[in-house]
Amino acid sequence: MGFHIGLTAALIAAILLGLDVYTTWAIWREPDLTGAQKAVQSAFVWLLPLLGAIVCLNVVRAMNREPVARSNFTPSE
């Protein structure tokens, strides 16, 4: 039983490590962030591993999206 718990914990830790590494890589290749912003976001990722990675990855992805018009409605004058 202890082996399965250890194996599960190791798998979760490996997935979390991979997510943090990917998020850090995405942060540091973002050209619109300053060096200080990249450092703070990277620290956030590693200090709060799951929450920090999710938040920072969403921020980086949102920076790369094109704005989308909400509707084609034009008010009449």
SVG drawing of the C-alpha trace seen along z (x, -y; Angstrom):
<svg xmlns="http://www.w3.org/2000/svg" viewBox="-31 -60 46 62">
<polyline fill="none" stroke="black" stroke-width="0.4" points="0.0,0.0 2.8,-2.4 4.4,-1.8 1.3,-3.0 1.0,-6.1 4.7,-6.9 4.3,-6.3 1.2,-8.5 2.9,-11.3 5.9,-11.0 3.7,-11.2 1.8,-14.3 5.1,-15.9 6.5,-15.2 3.4,-16.7 3.5,-19.8 7.3,-20.2 6.6,-20.0 3.8,-22.5 6.0,-25.0 8.9,-24.5 6.6,-25.1 5.1,-28.2 8.5,-29.6 9.6,-29.0 6.5,-30.7 7.0,-33.7 10.6,-34.2 10.0,-34.1 7.2,-36.7 8.7,-39.9 6.2,-42.3 7.2,-41.7 10.1,-43.5 12.9,-41.6 11.4,-42.5 7.9,-41.3 9.4,-38.1 11.3,-37.6 8.2,-38.3 6.0,-36.1 8.5,-33.3 8.9,-33.6 5.1,-33.5 5.0,-30.2 7.6,-28.6 6.3,-29.8 2.7,-28.8 3.3,-25.9 -0.2,-25.1 -2.0,-28.4 0.9,-30.5 1.4,-28.4 -2.3,-28.6 -2.5,-32.3 0.7,-33.2 0.0,-30.9 -3.4,-32.5 -1.8,-36.0 0.8,-35.1 -1.8,-33.5 -4.1,-36.5 -1.3,-38.8 -0.9,-36.9 -4.6,-36.9 -6.0,-39.2 -9.0,-41.3 -12.3,-39.9 -15.3,-42.1 -18.2,-41.4 -20.9,-41.9 -21.6,-43.4 -24.2,-45.8 -23.8,-49.4 -26.0,-52.0 -28.2,-54.0 -27.9,-57.8"/>
</svg>
